[in-house]
Amino acid sequence: MTLLWFCVLWVFASAGVAMLPMRQQYIPGIALLLAAPVLIVLIGMKVGWFMALLGVAAFVSMFRNPLRFILAKLRGQNPQVPQ
């Protein structure tokens, strides 16, 4: 039951961060980006791999731009950060 509340809190926190101006989204966005895989692993352990797979799909969909940025940096490219 606690996992459910943590997931609900994460969803509300991500909706709140999305309403912030872009320059104020970085620090809370990174915290959410790091917390999501932990929650997804816990979902996979408690509920099952299919629900964890749905969580991964939702995570990748929500964080597609930051993930693209991180992948470009890892490849040695110099991606542009939005203003």
PDB file of N, CA, C and O in Angstrom, chain B, residues numbered from 101:
ATOM      1  N   MET B 101       0.815  -1.193   0.000  1.00  0.00           N
ATOM      2  CA  MET B 101       0.000   0.000   0.000  1.00  0.00           C
ATOM      3  C   MET B 101       0.864   1.265   0.000  1.00  0.00           C
ATOM      4  O   MET B 101       0.497   2.274  -0.602  1.00  0.00           O
ATOM      5  N   THR B 102       2.007   1.204   0.676  1.00  0.00           N
ATOM      6  CA  THR B 102       2.907   2.346   0.716  1.00  0.00           C
ATOM      7  C   THR B 102       3.465   2.644  -0.673  1.00  0.00           C
ATOM      8  O   THR B 102       3.638   3.807  -1.039  1.00  0.00           O
ATOM      9  N   LEU B 103       3.744   1.605  -1.439  1.00  0.00           N
ATOM     10  CA  LEU B 103       4.244   1.794  -2.796  1.00  0.00           C
ATOM     11  C   LEU B 103       3.237   2.567  -3.636  1.00  0.00           C
ATOM     12  O   LEU B 103       3.613   3.439  -4.420  1.00  0.00           O
ATOM     13  N   LEU B 104       1.984   2.252  -3.474  1.00  0.00           N
ATOM     14  CA  LEU B 104       0.939   2.973  -4.199  1.00  0.00           C
ATOM     15  C   LEU B 104       0.970   4.459  -3.858  1.00  0.00           C
ATOM     16  O   LEU B 104       0.868   5.297  -4.755  1.00  0.00           O
ATOM     17  N   TRP B 105       1.108   4.798  -2.585  1.00  0.00           N
ATOM     18  CA  TRP B 105       1.133   6.199  -2.172  1.00  0.00           C
ATOM     19  C   TRP B 105       2.384   6.911  -2.690  1.00  0.00           C
ATOM     20  O   TRP B 105       2.318   8.081  -3.068  1.00  0.00           O
ATOM     21  N   PHE B 106       3.515   6.219  -2.710  1.00  0.00           N
ATOM     22  CA  PHE B 106       4.714   6.821  -3.273  1.00  0.00           C
ATOM     23  C   PHE B 106       4.546   7.092  -4.766  1.00  0.00           C
ATOM     24  O   PHE B 106       4.992   8.122  -5.270  1.00  0.00           O
ATOM     25  N   CYS B 107       3.906   6.172  -5.461  1.00  0.00           N
ATOM     26  CA  CYS B 107       3.667   6.365  -6.904  1.00  0.00           C
ATOM     27  C   CYS B 107       2.709   7.529  -7.152  1.00  0.00           C
ATOM     28  O   CYS B 107       2.922   8.327  -8.065  1.00  0.00           O
ATOM     29  N   VAL B 108       1.664   7.625  -6.348  1.00  0.00           N
ATOM     30  CA  VAL B 108       0.722   8.739  -6.482  1.00  0.00           C
ATOM     31  C   VAL B 108       1.426  10.058  -6.188  1.00  0.00           C
ATOM     32  O   VAL B 108       1.221  11.041  -6.901  1.00  0.00           O
ATOM     33  N   LEU B 109       2.253  10.090  -5.146  1.00  0.00           N
ATOM     34  CA  LEU B 109       3.005  11.291  -4.816  1.00  0.00           C
ATOM     35  C   LEU B 109       3.951  11.671  -5.947  1.00  0.00           C
ATOM     36  O   LEU B 109       4.101  12.854  -6.255  1.00  0.00           O
ATOM     37  N   TRP B 110       4.591  10.684  -6.570  1.00  0.00           N
ATOM     38  CA  TRP B 110       5.489  10.949  -7.686  1.00  0.00           C
ATOM     39  C   TRP B 110       4.720  11.565  -8.856  1.00  0.00           C
ATOM     40  O   TRP B 110       5.209  12.496  -9.496  1.00  0.00           O
ATOM     41  N   VAL B 111       3.528  11.053  -9.137  1.00  0.00           N
ATOM     42  CA  VAL B 111       2.722  11.581 -10.243  1.00  0.00           C
ATOM     43  C   VAL B 111       2.340  13.037  -9.981  1.00  0.00           C
ATOM     44  O   VAL B 111       2.458  13.877 -10.873  1.00  0.00           O
ATOM     45  N   PHE B 112       1.883  13.342  -8.765  1.00  0.00           N
ATOM     46  CA  PHE B 112       1.516  14.719  -8.444  1.00  0.00           C
ATOM     47  C   PHE B 112       2.735  15.639  -8.461  1.00  0.00           C
ATOM     48  O   PHE B 112       2.642  16.785  -8.900  1.00  0.00           O
ATOM     49  N   ALA B 113       3.863  15.146  -7.990  1.00  0.00           N
ATOM     50  CA  ALA B 113       5.090  15.946  -8.021  1.00  0.00           C
ATOM     51  C   ALA B 113       5.518  16.223  -9.458  1.00  0.00           C
ATOM     52  O   ALA B 113       5.946  17.335  -9.766  1.00  0.00           O
ATOM     53  N   SER B 114       5.411  15.241 -10.335  1.00  0.00           N
ATOM     54  CA  SER B 114       5.800  15.458 -11.726  1.00  0.00           C
ATOM     55  C   SER B 114       4.849  16.424 -12.427  1.00  0.00           C
ATOM     56  O   SER B 114       5.278  17.212 -13.269  1.00  0.00           O
ATOM     57  N   ALA B 115       3.572  16.369 -12.088  1.00  0.00           N
ATOM     58  CA  ALA B 115       2.623  17.333 -12.660  1.00  0.00           C
ATOM     59  C   ALA B 115       2.930  18.742 -12.160  1.00  0.00           C
ATOM     60  O   ALA B 115       2.834  19.705 -12.921  1.00  0.00           O
ATOM     61  N   GLY B 116       3.295  18.865 -10.896  1.00  0.00           N
ATOM     62  CA  GLY B 116       3.663  20.170 -10.355  1.00  0.00           C
ATOM     63  C   GLY B 116       4.932  20.724 -10.979  1.00  0.00           C
ATOM     64  O   GLY B 116       5.014  21.917 -11.270  1.00  0.00           O
ATOM     65  N   VAL B 117       5.917  19.870 -11.184  1.00  0.00           N
ATOM     66  CA  VAL B 117       7.169  20.304 -11.806  1.00  0.00           C
ATOM     67  C   VAL B 117       6.931  20.713 -13.257  1.00  0.00           C
ATOM     68  O   VAL B 117       7.566  21.645 -13.750  1.00  0.00           O
ATOM     69  N   ALA B 118       6.034  20.032 -13.934  1.00  0.00           N
ATOM     70  CA  ALA B 118       5.743  20.366 -15.334  1.00  0.00           C
ATOM     71  C   ALA B 118       5.136  21.755 -15.471  1.00  0.00           C
ATOM     72  O   ALA B 118       5.241  22.371 -16.531  1.00  0.00           O
ATOM     73  N   MET B 119       4.506  22.254 -14.423  1.00  0.00           N
ATOM     74  CA  MET B 119       3.903  23.585 -14.475  1.00  0.00           C
ATOM     75  C   MET B 119       4.906  24.709 -14.205  1.00  0.00           C
ATOM     76  O   MET B 119       4.591  25.882 -14.409  1.00  0.00           O
ATOM     77  N   LEU B 120       6.098  24.363 -13.753  1.00  0.00           N
ATOM     78  CA  LEU B 120       7.122  25.373 -13.485  1.00  0.00           C
ATOM     79  C   LEU B 120       7.720  25.877 -14.790  1.00  0.00           C
ATOM     80  O   LEU B 120       7.680  25.176 -15.801  1.00  0.00           O
ATOM     81  N   PRO B 121       8.277  27.088 -14.778  1.00  0.00           N
ATOM     82  CA  PRO B 121       9.032  27.546 -15.960  1.00  0.00           C
ATOM     83  C   PRO B 121      10.214  26.609 -16.219  1.00  0.00           C
ATOM     84  O   PRO B 121      10.712  25.956 -15.302  1.00  0.00           O
ATOM     85  N   MET B 122      10.646  26.551 -17.454  1.00  0.00           N
ATOM     86  CA  MET B 122      11.664  25.575 -17.865  1.00  0.00           C
ATOM     87  C   MET B 122      12.943  25.675 -17.025  1.00  0.00           C
ATOM     88  O   MET B 122      13.508  24.650 -16.645  1.00  0.00           O
ATOM     89  N   ARG B 123      13.397  26.873 -16.736  1.00  0.00           N
ATOM     90  CA  ARG B 123      14.660  27.018 -16.004  1.00  0.00           C
ATOM     91  C   ARG B 123      14.554  26.565 -14.556  1.00  0.00           C
ATOM     92  O   ARG B 123      15.576  26.301 -13.922  1.00  0.00           O
ATOM     93  N   GLN B 124      13.341  26.468 -14.015  1.00  0.00           N
ATOM     94  CA  GLN B 124      13.157  26.011 -12.642  1.00  0.00           C
ATOM     95  C   GLN B 124      12.819  24.526 -12.561  1.00  0.00           C
ATOM     96  O   GLN B 124      12.623  23.997 -11.467  1.00  0.00           O
ATOM     97  N   GLN B 125      12.749  23.857 -13.691  1.00  0.00           N
ATOM     98  CA  GLN B 125      12.396  22.439 -13.713  1.00  0.00           C
ATOM     99  C   GLN B 125      13.586  21.510 -13.525  1.00  0.00           C
ATOM    100  O   GLN B 125      13.384  20.325 -13.260  1.00  0.00           O
ATOM    101  N   TYR B 126      14.798  21.989 -13.648  1.00  0.00           N
ATOM    102  CA  TYR B 126      15.955  21.101 -13.709  1.00  0.00           C
ATOM    103  C   TYR B 126      16.188  20.302 -12.435  1.00  0.00           C
ATOM    104  O   TYR B 126      16.269  19.076 -12.496  1.00  0.00           O
ATOM    105  N   ILE B 127      16.297  20.949 -11.301  1.00  0.00           N
ATOM    106  CA  ILE B 127      16.637  20.239 -10.058  1.00  0.00           C
ATOM    107  C   ILE B 127      15.520  19.279  -9.636  1.00  0.00           C
ATOM    108  O   ILE B 127      15.804  18.113  -9.361  1.00  0.00           O
ATOM    109  N   PRO B 128      14.248  19.729  -9.575  1.00  0.00           N
ATOM    110  CA  PRO B 128      13.213  18.750  -9.213  1.00  0.00           C
ATOM    111  C   PRO B 128      13.022  17.690 -10.297  1.00  0.00           C
ATOM    112  O   PRO B 128      12.659  16.553  -9.998  1.00  0.00           O
ATOM    113  N   GLY B 129      13.265  18.061 -11.543  1.00  0.00           N
ATOM    114  CA  GLY B 129      13.143  17.089 -12.630  1.00  0.00           C
ATOM    115  C   GLY B 129      14.184  15.986 -12.531  1.00  0.00           C
ATOM    116  O   GLY B 129      13.890  14.823 -12.808  1.00  0.00           O
ATOM    117  N   ILE B 130      15.392  16.345 -12.139  1.00  0.00           N
ATOM    118  CA  ILE B 130      16.443  15.341 -11.967  1.00  0.00           C
ATOM    119  C   ILE B 130      16.096  14.407 -10.811  1.00  0.00           C
ATOM    120  O   ILE B 130      16.324  13.200 -10.891  1.00  0.00           O
ATOM    121  N   ALA B 131      15.544  14.970  -9.738  1.00  0.00           N
ATOM    122  CA  ALA B 131      15.132  14.128  -8.609  1.00  0.00           C
ATOM    123  C   ALA B 131      14.048  13.141  -9.041  1.00  0.00           C
ATOM    124  O   ALA B 131      14.088  11.969  -8.665  1.00  0.00           O
ATOM    125  N   LEU B 132      13.091  13.608  -9.822  1.00  0.00           N
ATOM    126  CA  LEU B 132      12.041  12.714 -10.315  1.00  0.00           C
ATOM    127  C   LEU B 132      12.606  11.686 -11.297  1.00  0.00           C
ATOM    128  O   LEU B 132      12.197  10.525 -11.305  1.00  0.00           O
ATOM    129  N   LEU B 133      13.549  12.133 -12.118  1.00  0.00           N
ATOM    130  CA  LEU B 133      14.185  11.227 -13.076  1.00  0.00           C
ATOM    131  C   LEU B 133      14.930  10.105 -12.376  1.00  0.00           C
ATOM    132  O   LEU B 133      14.950   8.976 -12.867  1.00  0.00           O
ATOM    133  N   LEU B 134      15.546  10.399 -11.233  1.00  0.00           N
ATOM    134  CA  LEU B 134      16.272   9.376 -10.485  1.00  0.00           C
ATOM    135  C   LEU B 134      15.340   8.500  -9.641  1.00  0.00           C
ATOM    136  O   LEU B 134      15.642   7.331  -9.401  1.00  0.00           O
ATOM    137  N   ALA B 135      14.224   9.050  -9.196  1.00  0.00           N
ATOM    138  CA  ALA B 135      13.296   8.291  -8.359  1.00  0.00           C
ATOM    139  C   ALA B 135      12.449   7.313  -9.168  1.00  0.00           C
ATOM    140  O   ALA B 135      12.042   6.274  -8.648  1.00  0.00           O
ATOM    141  N   ALA B 136      12.181   7.630 -10.420  1.00  0.00           N
ATOM    142  CA  ALA B 136      11.293   6.791 -11.231  1.00  0.00           C
ATOM    143  C   ALA B 136      11.803   5.362 -11.414  1.00  0.00           C
ATOM    144  O   ALA B 136      11.022   4.430 -11.222  1.00  0.00           O
ATOM    145  N   PRO B 137      13.067   5.135 -11.775  1.00  0.00           N
ATOM    146  CA  PRO B 137      13.513   3.743 -11.924  1.00  0.00           C
ATOM    147  C   PRO B 137      13.409   2.938 -10.630  1.00  0.00           C
ATOM    148  O   PRO B 137      13.124   1.741 -10.661  1.00  0.00           O
ATOM    149  N   VAL B 138      13.639   3.595  -9.498  1.00  0.00           N
ATOM    150  CA  VAL B 138      13.509   2.898  -8.217  1.00  0.00           C
ATOM    151  C   VAL B 138      12.062   2.449  -8.017  1.00  0.00           C
ATOM    152  O   VAL B 138      11.809   1.309  -7.629  1.00  0.00           O
ATOM    153  N   LEU B 139      11.115   3.352  -8.286  1.00  0.00           N
ATOM    154  CA  LEU B 139       9.701   2.995  -8.160  1.00  0.00           C
ATOM    155  C   LEU B 139       9.311   1.903  -9.146  1.00  0.00           C
ATOM    156  O   LEU B 139       8.533   1.012  -8.808  1.00  0.00           O
ATOM    157  N   ILE B 140       9.844   1.965 -10.361  1.00  0.00           N
ATOM    158  CA  ILE B 140       9.508   0.955 -11.368  1.00  0.00           C
ATOM    159  C   ILE B 140      10.030  -0.415 -10.951  1.00  0.00           C
ATOM    160  O   ILE B 140       9.341  -1.420 -11.130  1.00  0.00           O
ATOM    161  N   VAL B 141      11.231  -0.467 -10.402  1.00  0.00           N
ATOM    162  CA  VAL B 141      11.770  -1.747  -9.921  1.00  0.00           C
ATOM    163  C   VAL B 141      10.912  -2.285  -8.782  1.00  0.00           C
ATOM    164  O   VAL B 141      10.614  -3.479  -8.737  1.00  0.00           O
ATOM    165  N   LEU B 142      10.514  -1.408  -7.864  1.00  0.00           N
ATOM    166  CA  LEU B 142       9.659  -1.846  -6.763  1.00  0.00           C
ATOM    167  C   LEU B 142       8.301  -2.333  -7.264  1.00  0.00           C
ATOM    168  O   LEU B 142       7.757  -3.304  -6.739  1.00  0.00           O
ATOM    169  N   ILE B 143       7.752  -1.664  -8.277  1.00  0.00           N
ATOM    170  CA  ILE B 143       6.498  -2.120  -8.884  1.00  0.00           C
ATOM    171  C   ILE B 143       6.688  -3.504  -9.484  1.00  0.00           C
ATOM    172  O   ILE B 143       5.839  -4.380  -9.326  1.00  0.00           O
ATOM    173  N   GLY B 144       7.809  -3.696 -10.176  1.00  0.00           N
ATOM    174  CA  GLY B 144       8.086  -5.003 -10.767  1.00  0.00           C
ATOM    175  C   GLY B 144       8.209  -6.100  -9.726  1.00  0.00           C
ATOM    176  O   GLY B 144       7.782  -7.230  -9.962  1.00  0.00           O
ATOM    177  N   MET B 145       8.786  -5.780  -8.579  1.00  0.00           N
ATOM    178  CA  MET B 145       8.942  -6.786  -7.529  1.00  0.00           C
ATOM    179  C   MET B 145       7.615  -7.096  -6.836  1.00  0.00           C
ATOM    180  O   MET B 145       7.349  -8.247  -6.489  1.00  0.00           O
ATOM    181  N   LYS B 146       6.789  -6.082  -6.637  1.00  0.00           N
ATOM    182  CA  LYS B 146       5.533  -6.272  -5.901  1.00  0.00           C
ATOM    183  C   LYS B 146       4.383  -6.751  -6.784  1.00  0.00           C
ATOM    184  O   LYS B 146       3.614  -7.627  -6.388  1.00  0.00           O
ATOM    185  N   VAL B 147       4.267  -6.173  -7.983  1.00  0.00           N
ATOM    186  CA  VAL B 147       3.085  -6.409  -8.807  1.00  0.00           C
ATOM    187  C   VAL B 147       3.368  -7.376  -9.952  1.00  0.00           C
ATOM    188  O   VAL B 147       2.548  -8.245 -10.250  1.00  0.00           O
ATOM    189  N   GLY B 148       4.509  -7.231 -10.584  1.00  0.00           N
ATOM    190  CA  GLY B 148       4.847  -8.119 -11.688  1.00  0.00           C
ATOM    191  C   GLY B 148       5.563  -7.381 -12.802  1.00  0.00           C
ATOM    192  O   GLY B 148       5.542  -6.152 -12.865  1.00  0.00           O
ATOM    193  N   TRP B 149       6.189  -8.134 -13.669  1.00  0.00           N
ATOM    194  CA  TRP B 149       7.008  -7.552 -14.723  1.00  0.00           C
ATOM    195  C   TRP B 149       6.182  -6.803 -15.752  1.00  0.00           C
ATOM    196  O   TRP B 149       6.670  -5.828 -16.324  1.00  0.00           O
ATOM    197  N   PHE B 150       4.934  -7.226 -16.013  1.00  0.00           N
ATOM    198  CA  PHE B 150       4.123  -6.544 -17.021  1.00  0.00           C
ATOM    199  C   PHE B 150       3.800  -5.117 -16.591  1.00  0.00           C
ATOM    200  O   PHE B 150       3.868  -4.193 -17.401  1.00  0.00           O
ATOM    201  N   MET B 151       3.452  -4.937 -15.332  1.00  0.00           N
ATOM    202  CA  MET B 151       3.169  -3.587 -14.827  1.00  0.00           C
ATOM    203  C   MET B 151       4.440  -2.745 -14.810  1.00  0.00           C
ATOM    204  O   MET B 151       4.389  -1.543 -15.068  1.00  0.00           O
ATOM    205  N   ALA B 152       5.571  -3.363 -14.510  1.00  0.00           N
ATOM    206  CA  ALA B 152       6.844  -2.641 -14.557  1.00  0.00           C
ATOM    207  C   ALA B 152       7.155  -2.225 -15.995  1.00  0.00           C
ATOM    208  O   ALA B 152       7.678  -1.134 -16.223  1.00  0.00           O
ATOM    209  N   LEU B 153       6.842  -3.074 -16.952  1.00  0.00           N
ATOM    210  CA  LEU B 153       7.048  -2.737 -18.357  1.00  0.00           C
ATOM    211  C   LEU B 153       6.170  -1.559 -18.770  1.00  0.00           C
ATOM    212  O   LEU B 153       6.610  -0.692 -19.525  1.00  0.00           O
ATOM    213  N   LEU B 154       4.937  -1.524 -18.281  1.00  0.00           N
ATOM    214  CA  LEU B 154       4.069  -0.373 -18.548  1.00  0.00           C
ATOM    215  C   LEU B 154       4.632   0.885 -17.893  1.00  0.00           C
ATOM    216  O   LEU B 154       4.556   1.973 -18.464  1.00  0.00           O
ATOM    217  N   GLY B 155       5.187   0.740 -16.712  1.00  0.00           N
ATOM    218  CA  GLY B 155       5.831   1.868 -16.038  1.00  0.00           C
ATOM    219  C   GLY B 155       7.032   2.390 -16.806  1.00  0.00           C
ATOM    220  O   GLY B 155       7.239   3.601 -16.890  1.00  0.00           O
ATOM    221  N   VAL B 156       7.826   1.484 -17.369  1.00  0.00           N
ATOM    222  CA  VAL B 156       8.978   1.894 -18.178  1.00  0.00           C
ATOM    223  C   VAL B 156       8.507   2.648 -19.413  1.00  0.00           C
ATOM    224  O   VAL B 156       9.098   3.662 -19.785  1.00  0.00           O
ATOM    225  N   ALA B 157       7.447   2.159 -20.052  1.00  0.00           N
ATOM    226  CA  ALA B 157       6.913   2.841 -21.233  1.00  0.00           C
ATOM    227  C   ALA B 157       6.425   4.248 -20.888  1.00  0.00           C
ATOM    228  O   ALA B 157       6.671   5.192 -21.639  1.00  0.00           O
ATOM    229  N   ALA B 158       5.740   4.390 -19.765  1.00  0.00           N
ATOM    230  CA  ALA B 158       5.268   5.712 -19.336  1.00  0.00           C
ATOM    231  C   ALA B 158       6.444   6.618 -18.984  1.00  0.00           C
ATOM    232  O   ALA B 158       6.437   7.805 -19.309  1.00  0.00           O
ATOM    233  N   PHE B 159       7.447   6.062 -18.324  1.00  0.00           N
ATOM    234  CA  PHE B 159       8.639   6.828 -17.943  1.00  0.00           C
ATOM    235  C   PHE B 159       9.370   7.352 -19.171  1.00  0.00           C
ATOM    236  O   PHE B 159       9.731   8.527 -19.226  1.00  0.00           O
ATOM    237  N   VAL B 160       9.589   6.493 -20.149  1.00  0.00           N
ATOM    238  CA  VAL B 160      10.291   6.898 -21.362  1.00  0.00           C
ATOM    239  C   VAL B 160       9.467   7.933 -22.130  1.00  0.00           C
ATOM    240  O   VAL B 160      10.024   8.861 -22.715  1.00  0.00           O
ATOM    241  N   SER B 161       8.157   7.775 -22.128  1.00  0.00           N
ATOM    242  CA  SER B 161       7.297   8.736 -22.809  1.00  0.00           C
ATOM    243  C   SER B 161       7.357  10.111 -22.140  1.00  0.00           C
ATOM    244  O   SER B 161       7.431  11.130 -22.826  1.00  0.00           O
ATOM    245  N   MET B 162       7.327  10.144 -20.813  1.00  0.00           N
ATOM    246  CA  MET B 162       7.343  11.425 -20.099  1.00  0.00           C
ATOM    247  C   MET B 162       8.698  12.111 -20.157  1.00  0.00           C
ATOM    248  O   MET B 162       8.765  13.336 -20.263  1.00  0.00           O
ATOM    249  N   PHE B 163       9.769  11.350 -20.090  1.00  0.00           N
ATOM    250  CA  PHE B 163      11.112  11.914 -20.012  1.00  0.00           C
ATOM    251  C   PHE B 163      11.886  11.731 -21.316  1.00  0.00           C
ATOM    252  O   PHE B 163      13.107  11.581 -21.290  1.00  0.00           O
ATOM    253  N   ARG B 164      11.194  11.741 -22.449  1.00  0.00           N
ATOM    254  CA  ARG B 164      11.887  11.478 -23.715  1.00  0.00           C
ATOM    255  C   ARG B 164      12.922  12.555 -24.043  1.00  0.00           C
ATOM    256  O   ARG B 164      14.004  12.223 -24.527  1.00  0.00           O
ATOM    257  N   ASN B 165      12.629  13.822 -23.797  1.00  0.00           N
ATOM    258  CA  ASN B 165      13.604  14.872 -24.108  1.00  0.00           C
ATOM    259  C   ASN B 165      14.813  14.844 -23.186  1.00  0.00           C
ATOM    260  O   ASN B 165      15.937  14.933 -23.680  1.00  0.00           O
ATOM    261  N   PRO B 166      14.642  14.726 -21.861  1.00  0.00           N
ATOM    262  CA  PRO B 166      15.851  14.612 -21.033  1.00  0.00           C
ATOM    263  C   PRO B 166      16.664  13.357 -21.339  1.00  0.00           C
ATOM    264  O   PRO B 166      17.893  13.385 -21.282  1.00  0.00           O
ATOM    265  N   LEU B 167      15.983  12.255 -21.662  1.00  0.00           N
ATOM    266  CA  LEU B 167      16.712  11.028 -21.996  1.00  0.00           C
ATOM    267  C   LEU B 167      17.477  11.186 -23.312  1.00  0.00           C
ATOM    268  O   LEU B 167      18.589  10.675 -23.445  1.00  0.00           O
ATOM    269  N   ARG B 168      16.890  11.888 -24.280  1.00  0.00           N
ATOM    270  CA  ARG B 168      17.611  12.168 -25.529  1.00  0.00           C
ATOM    271  C   ARG B 168      18.843  13.015 -25.259  1.00  0.00           C
ATOM    272  O   ARG B 168      19.906  12.775 -25.832  1.00  0.00           O
ATOM    273  N   PHE B 169      18.700  14.017 -24.378  1.00  0.00           N
ATOM    274  CA  PHE B 169      19.813  14.886 -24.021  1.00  0.00           C
ATOM    275  C   PHE B 169      20.942  14.082 -23.381  1.00  0.00           C
ATOM    276  O   PHE B 169      22.110  14.247 -23.735  1.00  0.00           O
ATOM    277  N   ILE B 170      20.582  13.211 -22.436  1.00  0.00           N
ATOM    278  CA  ILE B 170      21.595  12.395 -21.750  1.00  0.00           C
ATOM    279  C   ILE B 170      22.285  11.454 -22.739  1.00  0.00           C
ATOM    280  O   ILE B 170      23.505  11.295 -22.689  1.00  0.00           O
ATOM    281  N   LEU B 171      21.521  10.833 -23.633  1.00  0.00           N
ATOM    282  CA  LEU B 171      22.124   9.939 -24.628  1.00  0.00           C
ATOM    283  C   LEU B 171      23.052  10.697 -25.572  1.00  0.00           C
ATOM    284  O   LEU B 171      24.119  10.196 -25.927  1.00  0.00           O
ATOM    285  N   ALA B 172      22.653  11.900 -25.980  1.00  0.00           N
ATOM    286  CA  ALA B 172      23.515  12.697 -26.858  1.00  0.00           C
ATOM    287  C   ALA B 172      24.809  13.075 -26.141  1.00  0.00           C
ATOM    288  O   ALA B 172      25.881  13.046 -26.745  1.00  0.00           O
ATOM    289  N   LYS B 173      24.718  13.429 -24.857  1.00  0.00           N
ATOM    290  CA  LYS B 173      25.925  13.757 -24.090  1.00  0.00           C
ATOM    291  C   LYS B 173      26.838  12.539 -23.959  1.00  0.00           C
ATOM    292  O   LYS B 173      28.060  12.657 -24.059  1.00  0.00           O
ATOM    293  N   LEU B 174      26.237  11.367 -23.736  1.00  0.00           N
ATOM    294  CA  LEU B 174      27.042  10.150 -23.610  1.00  0.00           C
ATOM    295  C   LEU B 174      27.734   9.779 -24.918  1.00  0.00           C
ATOM    296  O   LEU B 174      28.806   9.175 -24.913  1.00  0.00           O
ATOM    297  N   ARG B 175      27.103  10.149 -26.053  1.00  0.00           N
ATOM    298  CA  ARG B 175      27.701   9.875 -27.349  1.00  0.00           C
ATOM    299  C   ARG B 175      28.750  10.904 -27.746  1.00  0.00           C
ATOM    300  O   ARG B 175      29.385  10.767 -28.792  1.00  0.00           O
ATOM    301  N   GLY B 176      28.941  11.941 -26.917  1.00  0.00           N
ATOM    302  CA  GLY B 176      29.948  12.955 -27.200  1.00  0.00           C
ATOM    303  C   GLY B 176      29.440  14.116 -28.023  1.00  0.00           C
ATOM    304  O   GLY B 176      30.233  14.953 -28.456  1.00  0.00           O
ATOM    305  N   GLN B 177      28.152  14.192 -28.250  1.00  0.00           N
ATOM    306  CA  GLN B 177      27.576  15.310 -29.001  1.00  0.00           C
ATOM    307  C   GLN B 177      27.379  16.484 -28.065  1.00  0.00           C
ATOM    308  O   GLN B 177      27.501  16.345 -26.848  1.00  0.00           O
ATOM    309  N   ASN B 178      27.075  17.644 -28.634  1.00  0.00           N
ATOM    310  CA  ASN B 178      26.831  18.844 -27.835  1.00  0.00           C
ATOM    311  C   ASN B 178      25.388  19.324 -28.069  1.00  0.00           C
ATOM    312  O   ASN B 178      25.161  20.232 -28.869  1.00  0.00           O
ATOM    313  N   PRO B 179      24.418  18.718 -27.375  1.00  0.00           N
ATOM    314  CA  PRO B 179      23.019  19.116 -27.598  1.00  0.00           C
ATOM    315  C   PRO B 179      22.727  20.487 -26.995  1.00  0.00           C
ATOM    316  O   PRO B 179      23.373  20.911 -26.037  1.00  0.00           O
ATOM    317  N   GLN B 180      21.748  21.166 -27.572  1.00  0.00           N
ATOM    318  CA  GLN B 180      21.348  22.489 -27.096  1.00  0.00           C
ATOM    319  C   GLN B 180      20.285  22.367 -26.022  1.00  0.00           C
ATOM    320  O   GLN B 180      19.354  21.573 -26.155  1.00  0.00           O
ATOM    321  N   VAL B 181      20.414  23.142 -24.968  1.00  0.00           N
ATOM    322  CA  VAL B 181      19.434  23.172 -23.888  1.00  0.00           C
ATOM    323  C   VAL B 181      18.419  24.263 -24.225  1.00  0.00           C
ATOM    324  O   VAL B 181      18.817  25.370 -24.586  1.00  0.00           O
ATOM    325  N   PRO B 182      17.100  23.975 -24.116  1.00  0.00           N
ATOM    326  CA  PRO B 182      16.117  25.024 -24.388  1.00  0.00           C
ATOM    327  C   PRO B 182      16.240  26.179 -23.398  1.00  0.00           C
ATOM    328  O   PRO B 182      16.652  25.989 -22.253  1.00  0.00           O
ATOM    329  N   GLN B 183      15.883  27.365 -23.849  1.00  0.00           N
ATOM    330  CA  GLN B 183      15.948  28.571 -23.006  1.00  0.00           C
ATOM    331  C   GLN B 183      14.880  28.573 -21.958  1.00  0.00           C
ATOM    332  O   GLN B 183      14.794  29.513 -21.167  1.00  0.00           O
TER     333      GLN B 183
END
